[in-house]
Amino acid sequence: MLKASATWARGVLPCLFAVAAAACTAATDAGGDLGDDEVGTEENAVVGDQCPAPNGGITWNDRHRFMYGVNYAWNQFGGDFGGISRWSVRGVAAEQATHATKLADMRAHGANVIRWWVFPEFRGEGVRFDASETPIGLGGTAVQDLQKALELAERQDVVLMLCLFSFDNFRPSHDTSGIHIPGLAPIVRSTSKLDSLIANVVRPLARAAEGSPYRHRLVAWDVINEPEWAMTGRNPYGDEAYTPTSGLEAVSHADMERFVSRATDALKAESSALVTVGGAAAKWAKAWSQVDIDFYQFHIYDWVNEWWPYYLSPEELGVTDKPIVMGEFPIGSLSGVSYQQLVESFYENGFAGAMGWDYGTATGAQLDQMRDFASRHACETDYSAGYGELGGGSSSTTAGGGTTTTTTTGGGTTTTTTGGETCNDTPPDSQYTCAQQASWGKCNEPWMQGYCNRACGRCDGSGAGGAGGSGGGGTCSDAAPGGQYTCAQQASWGKCNEPWMQGYCNRACGRC
């Protein structure tokens, strides 16, 4: 697996937009076109990023993207990872159909990165405690739920940002409806209890994620959501003093910084995912500047916008050392500022990403707005688009008097037919495969006429998925599994070799 990195790249090669997913200038040419009468294997090795985010972004597995998505943030608060049996709350593994449906809907509306909360309060069974309220290990179905969440992310083609804790954890220890809920403040203040939390909870969870075959679906850990609301006293780095929320057991900056730093170091030691902190606002822009996180994350709501308005660039906020993702903002809009204005401003002004709050309360119209932005920046907001990090190969078959050459990289399959086949699958250029163009809905563009006929379903009996994605015709069918995604999409995402794809999408996957 490629090691992750975060880069601050306002100077990265700009994309040249002709259509939503039009070609971006590649670092090197991906290979030449085959002549009409040439028979052979097309070399389709991909070098460099095909569509980097033009102004800012986060690099993950060699893809520089605008980290675009939505806050899930939970199906059952505090119960998704571990369950709460006393309240009949089941974790992800036991409710996978529910989560699969929701993740698929987020993906269908343009979200690629999903921010999902793990232990926002210790009401669930995901963390075990002894009689002194010292964390002694993971419990319930926490590990199963984590592994299932990553598997579902693979199936629905999204990546996850898992938020471990929240300011909610800093309510004093209390009992609710027959459940004892320990507070996090005494753990953060105590060296021995903090050692136990890191050794028995944070590290094992990170190891479980790294041990998953779907670990590449975890783009980042968010150590804690809006910790500033559980902090009191002065900020040592020039920001304003903290104003803790009533009802919380607040701790000092030094205590919280130690906790965040210890958790960050542990996550980096056990996992290849990036690490961030869900900062409450640009009001405390420097709060985590001395912690080894990979990118900053700010949240913005109306009260923040009055003093640190959405249109200020990172430079104008005085933050230039690391990328900034706007990890929360109202998915409905700020007062007087539409969703589209917000995200376009973040995108153009050099922020590294934007994730609205939240899926659970969003209306259909609001989700459509999220999709509209993604459709205008299709490749630049998608860590799955472009190419794969895994190796591939090529094969040749004979059909209709011609030679069909299929070249597979980790992210897609290109089928090129030469030497007499009347229905070819020649892409319009060497940068993107026909499967990718079809999955992005480009089949009916004027510049696609005469190209990618098979992937776009223009061949008699091909059923290749440009319009419908399923259906047989002939001895080599192109039926898609489940009917949710087309064969062209599955091929472009590099799914042809997955066990659950055997017997499906044979034509798009070059098995004919």
N, C-alpha and C positions, 0 to 999 in steps of 0.2 A: 504494500500500500504506500502511495506517495505521502510523504510527510507534509502536513498542512503548514501554511504560513499566511500571515496577514501582511499586506503591503499598503502603503499610503501612496497612491499612484494617480494623482491628478494629471500627470504628464503622459499617461498610457496612450497608446495609439487610438485615435478617435474612430468611432464607427461611422461609416458612410451609409446613411439610411436611404434606400430606395423604396423599401417596403418594411413592414414591421420586423421581419427576420432577414433582411437583406444582408449581403456579405459585408463583413468588416475586414479591414486590411489585415492579412495574416502576417506573422513574423517571417515565414518563408513560404514559397509556392508549394502547394500540396501535391503537385504532379501534373503532367500534361494530359491533354485529351487524346483518345485513341482516334485514329483515322477511320473513315467509313469502311474501308476494305481491310483494315488491320485486324488480325486475330492474335490475341495474346492476353496477358494479365495486366490490368491497369494497376499501377502502383498508387495506392491511396493513403500512404503514411501521412499522418497529421503531425505537423511540427508547429509548436507555439499555439497560442490561444486564438481561436477563430473570431470571437466576438467579445472582446473585453469591454467592460463598462467604461464609458469614455471619460468621466470626470472623477469619480471616486469608486470605491468598491472594496470587496474583501476577496482575497485569493484563497481558494480552497481546491486542493488537488489540481493545481495548474490551471484553474479557470477563474478569471477575475470577473466577478459579477457584482451587480447592484443587489445586495441581499434583500430580496423582496418577498414579503409574505404576510402572515397574520398571526396574532396571538390566538391560540386555541381557546382559552388557556387551560381549560380542564373540562372533562365531562362530569366528574364528581370531585369537588374541591377536597384536596388532601387524600383522596381515595383511589385515584387512577393507578398509582404505583404502590401496591401493597394491599389495597382493599381495606374495608372497615366491616368486618363480619357482624358485629353487634348491630350495625345499622343496615345490614343487608346490602352493603355497597361492594361491588366487585371490581377488581382491577382490570387492566387492559386485556390481559390474556382471556379472561372470562367474558369480556364484552367486546371481543375483537370485531364482530360484525358492525356494532354501533360505531366504533372508532374508524373502521375501514370506510364506512359510508361517509362519515364526516370529513375524513382526510381526502377522500376522492372528490368531495364537493369543493373543498378548499382548493385543490389542484385544478379542478375544472374552472374555478374563478380566478385563476392566475397566480395563486400563492405557490411559491416554491420552498420557502423556509417557514417552518411551523414552530412557534415558541410555545413550549408545553411545560407546565409546572409539575414538579415531582413531589417535594415535601414542603408545601407552603405553610403547613401547620402540622404538628405531630399528633393529629387526631387519628390518623390511619395506623395500620399495622406494619408499614414499611420499615420503621425503625424500632428496634427493641431497646428497652431501658431497664436498668436494675432499680432496686428500691431507693437509691439515692438520686435517681433521675440522670444517671450517667449512661450515655449511649453505648450499647454493648454489641450491636450488630444489625444487619438487615433482617427483616422479618416478613411475615405474611407472604405475599406473592410478588414482592418487589422486583426480584431478579427476573422472574418469568415475565412480568409486565414490561420491564425494560426491554428484554429481548423481543417480545412480541411487538412492542412499539416500533422498534427498528425494522423488524420484518414487514410490518404494515407500511412503513415509510418506503421500503423498497418496492412493495407491490403497487403503491399509489404514486410512486415516483416523486416523492418530496424528500427534503432533508429536515432534520430536527435541530432546534436549539432547546436543550433541556435546562430549565431553570430549577435549581436544586432547592433553594429556600426563599423566604420572603419576609418582609417586615412583620407579617402576620405572626410569624413564629415568636415574636418578642412580646406577645401577651403573657402576663404572669401565668404560672402553672394553675390550671383550674380543671374542674369537672364539668362536662356537658353531656346530658342525656346518657349517663351511665359510663362515660368514657373519661379517663384521666388524660389530660393533654399537657405534657411538660412544656415549659418555656425555654427559649433558646438563650436568653440573656445570662443566666447563671453558667451555662456551658461556655459561652464566649468569654466570660470573665475568668473562668477557672482554667489554669494551664493543664491540669490532669484531665478534666472533662473534655476540653477542646482536643487534647491528644487522642482521647478515645473516639470522639466524633470523627476525626480525620482518619484514624486507623481502622475503625470498625464500620464506618458508613461511607464516607466519601471515597476512599481508596477502593474498597470492594465493589462499589457501584461502577466506578470508572473502569475497573478491570473487567467487570461483566460486560460493559459496553464494548470494550476493545476486543474481547473474546468472541463477539458476535460476527458471523459471516457478513452481516449487514452494517458493520461499523462505519463504513463509508457514508452511511446515511445520517451520521451524527456530525453536523458541521461545527457545533459549539456547545460548550457548557456555559450557562449563566449562573454564577455562584449564588447570587441573591437578588431578588427583586426589590428595588427602592429601599435599600438599607438606611438611607438618610432619615427616613421617618422614625427610625428606632435609635437615633443618635442624638446626643445632647452636648452642649458646650461649643467651643471654638473649633474652626477648621484651621489647621496649621499651614495650609498652602495658599492662603489669600482669598478663599471663598467666604461667603457669609456664614455666620454661626448657624448651627442646626436648630431647628424648631420641631421637636419630636411630637408625634401624634399622641393625644391623650389616650390613656388606657394601655399604653405600651410601656414595658420596662426598658427604658433607653440605656444605652451604653455610650462610652466616650469614643471619640474618633480613633484613639490609639487601640482600644479593644476591638473595634470593628475592623480596623485595618489589619490587625494581626490575624483575625479570623479569616478575612477575605484572602490575605496573602498565603496563609497556611493551606486553605482549600485550593487556591490557584496552583500552588506548587505541587500539591498531591494530584490534582487532575492532570497536570502536564506530565507528571512522572508516570502515570498509569494509562494515559489515553493520548491519542494523536489528534483529538479534536481541539479546536480553538477554545479560548476562555475569555469571558467578558463579565461585566457586572451591570445589572439593569438600573443604572442611575436615575434618580427621580426627576432631575431637571438640570438644565445648563446652569442653574443657580449654584450648583456644586460641581462645576466642570472639572476641577482639579482634585476632587476627593480621592480618586483612585489612580492618580498619576504616578505614585511610587510603588504600585503593585504591578507584577509582571503579567498583566492581562494583554491580550492580543489586539483588542479594539475596544473603544469606549462605546457606551450605549446610553443615550439620553432619552427621556420621555417628555412629551410636550402636550399640555392641555391649556385651556383658556387662561388660567391664572399664570402659567409660565409665559404664554404668548404675549401677555401685557408688558413683560419686562425683557424677555429674550425671544423676540418674534421669530416666526418660522422662516422668514426669508434671509436671516443672517447666515453667512457661510461659516464653516468651521474656523477659518482665519479670523473672521469678525468676532467670533466667540472666544478667540484667543487659544484655540486648541489646534495644534499643527503636528504633534508628535505621533499621533496614531489616528486611524480612521474612526469615524463616528457613525453608528447606526442609530436611526430614530426608532427605538425599540417599541415605543407605544405612542400613539396619537389617536384621537377619536376617529373611528372608521366612518362615522357620519359626517364629520367636518369640524373644524374649529368655528367659532362664531364669525360669520362673515367670510370664511375661507373654505372653499370646497375641497373635497378629497383630491380632486385632480390638481387643483392649484398647489396643495400641500406636497403631494408626491413629486410633481414635476419640478417644484422648487428645490426639494431635497436632491433630486436627481441631477439637476443642472448646476446646483451650487456646490457639489463636491461631497455630499454626504455619502456614506458607504452603503446605506440601505434604509428601508422603511417598512415597518410592520404595524398595521393598524390594530386597535383594540376595539372589540374583539369579535371572533367568529360567532360565539354563542349568542350574542345580542344583536348581531348585524341583520339588517333586512335584506331581502333579495336584491333590491335596487342598489344598496350599498355594496354588496358583493359583486354586482355587475360593474360598478365603478372600479373596483379592485381589478377585475378582469380586463377592463378597457385599457388601463395603464399597461398591464402586462402584454396585451396584444400589440401595443405600439412599441414595446421594447422586448420583443419575444425572447430573443437569444440572450440579451444582456442581463436579464433577470432570472435566468434559468441555469442552475448548476448542472442540470442533466443534458442541456442542449450542446451541440457542437461535436463532441467526440468523447471517447472513453479512455480511461487510463490503462485499461488492460490490453493485452496483445490480441492479435487476430490471425487471419490467414486468408487464403483464397482458394477457390475451387472452380472448375470449368465443367459445364455440361453442354450437350448439343440439343437444340430444339428448333424445329422449323427450318432446318437448313443452315443455321448459324451457330456461333459459339457464344454461350452465356458465361461471363466471368463474374463471380461474386467475390468481393473483397470485404472482409469484416474487420473493423476495429472494435475496441471495447464499446464504443458508443453508437455504432450503427453498421448497416450493411449496404454496400453499393453493388447493384447488379447492372452490368454493362453487356449488351448483346450486340455482337458484330457478325459480319459475314453472311447476311441474307435474312435475318429474322425481321419480319415486317413490323412487329410490335416491340420496339426496343425500350430500354430503361436507361437511356443516356441522360445524365444531368446537364443542366445548362452551363455549368462551369465546374471547375475542379475543387471548389471549396466546400460544397455541401452535397450530400448524397440525395438521391431521389426519395429515399425513405424519409429523410429529414424534411425535404420540401413538402412532401405529402402530409406529414404529421403537423406541419405549421399551417396547413390550409392554403398552400400556394398553387395548387393544381390549376385553378382557373385564371391565374394571372396571365396577361397577354404574353409576357416573356417566357412562359412555361409551355406555350403551344409547340408541339413537336418534340417535346422533351418529356422524359419520365412517364411515358404512356402506360407502362405496366403498373408502376407504383400508384398512378393516379386513376387506375381502373378503367382505362380507355381501350383495353384489349378484350376481345371476345373471350369470355370464360376466365379472365384473369382474376377478377374479384380481388384486386390487390389492395383495396382499402383506401384509395384516395377519397372516395365519396362515402362508401359505406363500411368498408373494412372487413366484411365477412362474406361468405358465400363461396361455393366451390367452383364448378365448371372445369371439366377435364379431369385428368387423373391426378393432378397436383393442385390440391385445394388451397385456399388462403383464408380458412375460417379462423377468426380471432377468438382467444379464450375469454369467456365471460361476457363479451359484447360491449365492454365499457370503453376499450381502446382499440383502435384499428391496428391491423397487422403492420402498416407502415410506421405507426408510432412505436409499436413494440420493437420493430427492427431498428429504428433510429435510436432507441434508448439502450440498445445492446442486450436485449432480453432473449435473443434467439436460442441461446444455449442453456437457459434456465430449465430445470426439470419440468416445470408446469407448462412449458411451451412445446414440449415434444408432441408431435401430431398436429400442431397448429401452425398457421402462417408459413407453410412450407415454401410457397413461392416467394414471399417477401424475405424469407430467411435464406433463400438461395439453395434450397434442398431439392429443387426440381432439375 
